[in-house]
Amino acid sequence: MTAKSAKRRPTPQSVRLPPTTQTAYLEVTFRHGRPLAAYYYLARLPADKSHRTEPAGHGILVDYRADGTPIGLEITAPTAVTLADINEVLQHLGHPPIGAEDFVPLGNAAR
């Protein structure tokens, strides 16, 4: 054993957590330059799948996991929905509201 290897400390074992989408984000789908649909992803695990979908009003559908946890908002009328509409649904679900900066893609789509 050399002096250098004698000073080496054992490396701590790390715990690997499952990957997750830590923050919510908005995705807008365009066709021929016009918004066709939008989806607001809530924090979730990559393997999460929608088990059921329920209407929430304002052209918004909520996707839920099998255990009842909401995982996203389907926005079926992206040019008609408002920031207030989305935040009303998020508040009802117990999620924080989104800010105007996160709504920019939809706001631009509505023009």
C-alpha positions in Angstrom: 0.0 0.0 0.0 1.4 3.4 -1.0 1.1 6.5 1.0 -1.3 7.9 -1.6 -3.7 5.0 -1.4 -3.6 5.0 2.4 -5.1 8.5 2.4 -7.9 7.6 0.1 -11.3 7.8 1.8 -14.1 5.6 0.9 -16.7 7.2 -1.4 -20.2 7.5 0.1 -22.9 5.4 -1.5 -25.5 7.5 -3.2 -29.2 6.7 -3.2 -30.6 6.8 -6.7 -34.0 8.3 -6.8 -36.4 7.7 -9.7 -36.2 10.4 -12.3 -39.0 12.9 -12.2 -40.3 16.0 -13.9 -39.6 18.3 -11.0 -41.4 21.3 -12.5 -44.5 21.7 -14.5 -44.3 22.9 -18.1 -46.4 23.8 -21.0 -46.3 22.2 -24.4 -48.2 23.6 -27.4 -48.7 21.7 -30.7 -49.1 23.7 -33.9 -50.4 22.6 -37.3 -50.0 24.8 -40.3 -48.8 27.6 -38.0 -51.9 27.5 -35.8 -52.2 26.0 -32.3 -54.0 22.7 -32.4 -53.7 21.6 -28.8 -51.7 22.2 -25.6 -50.7 20.2 -22.6 -49.7 21.5 -19.2 -47.5 18.8 -17.5 -47.6 18.7 -13.8 -44.7 17.2 -11.7 -44.7 13.5 -12.3 -42.6 10.4 -12.7 -41.7 9.6 -16.3 -43.6 6.3 -16.2 -46.8 7.9 -15.0 -49.7 7.2 -17.4 -53.2 8.6 -17.5 -55.7 6.3 -16.0 -58.7 8.5 -16.4 -59.6 11.9 -17.8 -62.2 14.3 -16.5 -63.5 17.6 -17.9 -62.7 20.6 -15.8 -64.5 23.3 -17.8 -63.1 26.0 -20.1 -61.9 23.4 -22.7 -59.6 21.8 -20.1 -59.4 18.1 -19.3 -57.5 16.8 -16.3 -55.5 13.5 -16.6 -55.2 11.4 -13.4 -53.0 8.5 -12.5 -54.7 5.3 -11.2 -54.3 6.6 -7.6 -56.1 9.8 -8.4 -53.1 12.1 -8.6 -53.5 14.7 -11.3 -50.6 14.5 -13.8 -51.6 17.1 -16.5 -54.1 19.4 -18.1 -55.2 18.8 -21.7 -56.1 22.1 -23.2 -58.4 21.4 -26.1 -59.0 25.0 -27.2 -55.6 26.7 -26.9 -56.8 29.9 -28.5 -59.8 30.3 -26.2 -58.3 29.4 -22.8 -57.1 32.1 -20.5 -54.5 32.2 -17.8 -57.3 32.7 -15.3 -59.0 29.5 -16.6 -55.9 27.4 -16.1 -55.2 28.8 -12.7 -58.8 28.2 -11.6 -58.4 24.5 -12.5 -54.9 24.3 -10.8 -56.3 25.9 -7.6 -59.1 23.4 -7.5 -56.5 20.6 -7.8 -54.4 22.1 -5.1 -51.5 23.1 -7.4 -49.8 26.5 -7.5 -50.9 28.9 -10.2 -48.8 29.5 -13.3 -47.4 32.9 -14.0 -47.8 35.0 -17.1 -44.3 34.1 -18.3 -45.3 30.4 -18.4 -48.5 31.3 -20.3 -46.6 33.2 -23.1 -46.8 30.3 -25.7 -50.6 30.1 -25.3 -51.0 33.9 -25.2 -49.1 34.2 -28.4 -51.1 31.3 -29.9 -54.3 33.2 -29.2 -53.3 36.1 -31.4 
